Amino acid sequence: MHTNGLVLDLPSGLRVRVRFAEIKFSMIDGKLIKRLLGIEAAYCTMCNLSQQQCHGLEFTENGSHINRTIQDMRLVAESLSSATGKIR
């Protein structure tokens, strides 16, 4: 993929070749996300509602309640990281 690139056939019929200068693979799972948010025991990573509240009729009728932010996650990650950027 690095040398030849990746060929994408778009729905419009256009064929595009994409070449990558650098490829990095990384993955974080729900456990790490909860750790970074400081909410290991939480039911949901996107809101602060309980399992019971999320399964209630009011939640379904009113839609999702997203109140956790990437900024919150960044602050927790910074508090856990060393000067080199590695998580302690």
Buried (B, 14 or more C-beta within 10 A) or exposed (E): EEEEEEEEEEEEEEEEEEEEEEEEEEEEEEEEBBBBBBBEEBBBBBBEBEEEBBEEEEBEEEEEBEEBEEEBBEBBBEEEEEEEEEEE
